[in-house]
Structures are given as C-alpha cells and as structure tokens.
C-alpha cells in the first residue's frame, strides 16, 4: 500500500508570503477597483501573505501607509485613481519612507507613466489584467532585494 510519505509533493514548498524566520510579509493594496483589490488579496493570502490594509485612492493610501508604518513590507499601488494618482502617492510615500517597497499596477498602454514611477523609486510594476504567477514573481524579487 502506498502512503502519503511515499509520494513527494510540490505543495511542500514554503509559501512565498512567509518570511524565512517565520511570520507573514505584510502588504498594503492601494487601488480604486474593488475587483483588483479582491484579486490581489486572494493571490497574496493564498501564498501566506497578510493584507495589512487596503485603500481606494492615493490620498487614502498615503495615510494608510503612514498609519501602518513600519509594519508594511510591500505596497501595490495603482497608477490611475481618483483624488490622488499613483505617481503622486508614490512620491509622498517615498518622502515619508525612502525605503518603502512599492510595486506599481498599471493597465497596458501606460508605459511612460510606469517608467516615470520606476525613475522616482518604485521597485517594480505589474500589468493588468493580473497574472498570478507574474505578480508573485515580481513581489518575491522585490522583497528579496
């Protein structure tokens, strides 16, 4: 009879959202689309990340970051939002914490704004519609820097 211990499994890997020393990486998701917030939250929580908070526009996002700091490991930040756009929010977050790890989220066709964000200090970017594998690859590479 074959028992579970006889069969190696790919599910034995440590989830991407778990720190080497244990505990979860904490993510702040800033996006005006409830669908994108939910999608990112599901991707992150399925890999052991903790959602530290969410915000629906740049201004709320900056305030939420300040409120949660230093207990945020990563921020995903939409570029196009009401009240305050993502580039302005990025500048304000980096003014407050020059070491913030921010990944911009953008629809196709916004390459110029993504480039500007990277020059300002964003660590990476993800393209919508979201691809789970690419999101996790970018997030892990930023967290390990």
TORKOL-4160 file (C-alpha; in steps of 0.2 Angstrom, whole numbers, padded with zeros to 4 digits, m for minus):
145
<pt num="1" X="0000" Y="0000" Z="0000"/>
<pt num="2" X="0006" Y="0017" Z="m0005"/>
<pt num="3" X="0006" Y="0030" Z="0009"/>
<pt num="4" X="0007" Y="0049" Z="0008"/>
<pt num="5" X="0025" Y="0049" Z="0014"/>
<pt num="6" X="0030" Y="0038" Z="m0001"/>
<pt num="7" X="0024" Y="0052" Z="m0013"/>
<pt num="8" X="0034" Y="0068" Z="m0015"/>
<pt num="9" X="0023" Y="0083" Z="m0017"/>
<pt num="10" X="0025" Y="0101" Z="m0024"/>
<pt num="11" X="0015" Y="0108" Z="m0011"/>
<pt num="12" X="0029" Y="0105" Z="0002"/>
<pt num="13" X="0037" Y="0122" Z="m0003"/>
<pt num="14" X="0036" Y="0136" Z="0009"/>
<pt num="15" X="0023" Y="0149" Z="0003"/>
<pt num="16" X="0030" Y="0165" Z="m0005"/>
<pt num="17" X="0022" Y="0176" Z="0008"/>
<pt num="18" X="0031" Y="0168" Z="0023"/>
<pt num="19" X="0047" Y="0176" Z="0029"/>
<pt num="20" X="0062" Y="0164" Z="0031"/>
<pt num="21" X="0061" Y="0167" Z="0050"/>
<pt num="22" X="0043" Y="0164" Z="0050"/>
<pt num="23" X="0028" Y="0176" Z="0050"/>
<pt num="24" X="0020" Y="0183" Z="0035"/>
<pt num="25" X="0025" Y="0198" Z="0024"/>
<pt num="26" X="0013" Y="0212" Z="0026"/>
<pt num="27" X="0005" Y="0220" Z="0010"/>
<pt num="28" X="m0004" Y="0236" Z="0008"/>
<pt num="29" X="m0015" Y="0236" Z="m0008"/>
<pt num="30" X="m0020" Y="0253" Z="m0015"/>
<pt num="31" X="m0032" Y="0253" Z="m0030"/>
<pt num="32" X="m0049" Y="0261" Z="m0034"/>
<pt num="33" X="m0055" Y="0245" Z="m0042"/>
<pt num="34" X="m0063" Y="0233" Z="m0028"/>
<pt num="35" X="m0061" Y="0219" Z="m0041"/>
<pt num="36" X="m0042" Y="0222" Z="m0042"/>
<pt num="37" X="m0041" Y="0223" Z="m0023"/>
<pt num="38" X="m0050" Y="0207" Z="m0021"/>
<pt num="39" X="m0040" Y="0198" Z="m0034"/>
<pt num="40" X="m0023" Y="0204" Z="m0027"/>
<pt num="41" X="m0029" Y="0200" Z="m0009"/>
<pt num="42" X="m0033" Y="0182" Z="m0015"/>
<pt num="43" X="m0017" Y="0180" Z="m0024"/>
<pt num="44" X="m0007" Y="0186" Z="m0008"/>
<pt num="45" X="m0017" Y="0177" Z="0005"/>
<pt num="46" X="m0016" Y="0160" Z="m0005"/>
<pt num="47" X="0003" Y="0162" Z="m0003"/>
<pt num="48" X="0003" Y="0166" Z="0015"/>
<pt num="49" X="0005" Y="0185" Z="0014"/>
<pt num="50" X="m0005" Y="0196" Z="0026"/>
<pt num="51" X="m0015" Y="0210" Z="0019"/>
<pt num="52" X="m0010" Y="0224" Z="0031"/>
<pt num="53" X="m0023" Y="0236" Z="0023"/>
<pt num="54" X="m0032" Y="0242" Z="0008"/>
<pt num="55" X="m0036" Y="0260" Z="0001"/>
<pt num="56" X="m0047" Y="0266" Z="m0013"/>
<pt num="57" X="m0037" Y="0281" Z="m0019"/>
<pt num="58" X="m0019" Y="0288" Z="m0017"/>
<pt num="59" X="m0023" Y="0300" Z="m0003"/>
<pt num="60" X="m0031" Y="0286" Z="0007"/>
<pt num="61" X="m0016" Y="0275" Z="0003"/>
<pt num="62" X="m0003" Y="0288" Z="0009"/>
<pt num="63" X="m0012" Y="0290" Z="0025"/>
<pt num="64" X="m0014" Y="0271" Z="0027"/>
<pt num="65" X="0004" Y="0269" Z="0024"/>
<pt num="66" X="0009" Y="0282" Z="0037"/>
<pt num="67" X="m0003" Y="0274" Z="0050"/>
<pt num="68" X="0004" Y="0256" Z="0047"/>
<pt num="69" X="0022" Y="0261" Z="0046"/>
<pt num="70" X="0034" Y="0252" Z="0049"/>
<pt num="71" X="0023" Y="0236" Z="0049"/>
<pt num="72" X="0021" Y="0236" Z="0030"/>
<pt num="73" X="0033" Y="0226" Z="0019"/>
<pt num="74" X="0026" Y="0230" Z="0002"/>
<pt num="75" X="0014" Y="0241" Z="m0006"/>
<pt num="76" X="0005" Y="0238" Z="m0023"/>
<pt num="77" X="m0001" Y="0255" Z="m0030"/>
<pt num="78" X="m0012" Y="0258" Z="m0044"/>
<pt num="79" X="m0007" Y="0272" Z="m0056"/>
<pt num="80" X="m0024" Y="0279" Z="m0061"/>
<pt num="81" X="m0035" Y="0283" Z="m0047"/>
<pt num="82" X="m0047" Y="0297" Z="m0041"/>
<pt num="83" X="m0042" Y="0311" Z="m0028"/>
<pt num="84" X="m0023" Y="0307" Z="m0029"/>
<pt num="85" X="m0015" Y="0297" Z="m0043"/>
<pt num="86" X="m0002" Y="0283" Z="m0040"/>
<pt num="87" X="0013" Y="0293" Z="m0046"/>
<pt num="88" X="0009" Y="0307" Z="m0033"/>
<pt num="89" X="0005" Y="0294" Z="m0020"/>
<pt num="90" X="0022" Y="0286" Z="m0023"/>
<pt num="91" X="0031" Y="0302" Z="m0021"/>
<pt num="92" X="0023" Y="0305" Z="m0005"/>
<pt num="93" X="0026" Y="0288" Z="0002"/>
<pt num="94" X="0044" Y="0289" Z="m0003"/>
<pt num="95" X="0046" Y="0306" Z="0005"/>
<pt num="96" X="0039" Y="0298" Z="0021"/>
<pt num="97" X="0049" Y="0282" Z="0020"/>
<pt num="98" X="0063" Y="0282" Z="0007"/>
<pt num="99" X="0065" Y="0263" Z="0009"/>
<pt num="100" X="0047" Y="0259" Z="0005"/>
<pt num="101" X="0045" Y="0244" Z="m0007"/>
<pt num="102" X="0032" Y="0250" Z="m0019"/>
<pt num="103" X="0026" Y="0240" Z="m0035"/>
<pt num="104" X="0015" Y="0250" Z="m0047"/>
<pt num="105" X="0000" Y="0242" Z="m0055"/>
<pt num="106" X="m0005" Y="0248" Z="m0072"/>
<pt num="107" X="m0015" Y="0244" Z="m0087"/>
<pt num="108" X="m0007" Y="0241" Z="m0104"/>
<pt num="109" X="m0003" Y="0257" Z="m0113"/>
<pt num="110" X="0004" Y="0267" Z="m0098"/>
<pt num="111" X="0022" Y="0263" Z="m0101"/>
<pt num="112" X="0028" Y="0281" Z="m0100"/>
<pt num="113" X="0020" Y="0283" Z="m0083"/>
<pt num="114" X="0027" Y="0266" Z="m0077"/>
<pt num="115" X="0044" Y="0272" Z="m0082"/>
<pt num="116" X="0042" Y="0288" Z="m0073"/>
<pt num="117" X="0037" Y="0279" Z="m0057"/>
<pt num="118" X="0052" Y="0267" Z="m0058"/>
<pt num="119" X="0064" Y="0283" Z="m0060"/>
<pt num="120" X="0055" Y="0290" Z="m0045"/>
<pt num="121" X="0059" Y="0275" Z="m0034"/>
<pt num="122" X="0046" Y="0261" Z="m0037"/>
<pt num="123" X="0054" Y="0244" Z="m0036"/>
<pt num="124" X="0044" Y="0236" Z="m0050"/>
<pt num="125" X="0027" Y="0235" Z="m0059"/>
<pt num="126" X="0013" Y="0223" Z="m0063"/>
<pt num="127" X="0002" Y="0224" Z="m0078"/>
<pt num="128" X="m0017" Y="0222" Z="m0078"/>
<pt num="129" X="m0026" Y="0211" Z="m0081"/>
<pt num="130" X="m0016" Y="0202" Z="m0067"/>
<pt num="131" X="m0007" Y="0186" Z="m0070"/>
<pt num="132" X="m0005" Y="0177" Z="m0053"/>
<pt num="133" X="0012" Y="0169" Z="m0057"/>
<pt num="134" X="0020" Y="0186" Z="m0064"/>
<pt num="135" X="0013" Y="0195" Z="m0048"/>
<pt num="136" X="0021" Y="0183" Z="m0037"/>
<pt num="137" X="0037" Y="0183" Z="m0046"/>
<pt num="138" X="0038" Y="0202" Z="m0046"/>
<pt num="139" X="0033" Y="0203" Z="m0027"/>
<pt num="140" X="0046" Y="0190" Z="m0022"/>
<pt num="141" X="0060" Y="0198" Z="m0032"/>
<pt num="142" X="0056" Y="0215" Z="m0023"/>
<pt num="143" X="0055" Y="0208" Z="m0006"/>
<pt num="144" X="0072" Y="0198" Z="m0008"/>
<pt num="145" X="0081" Y="0214" Z="m0013"/>
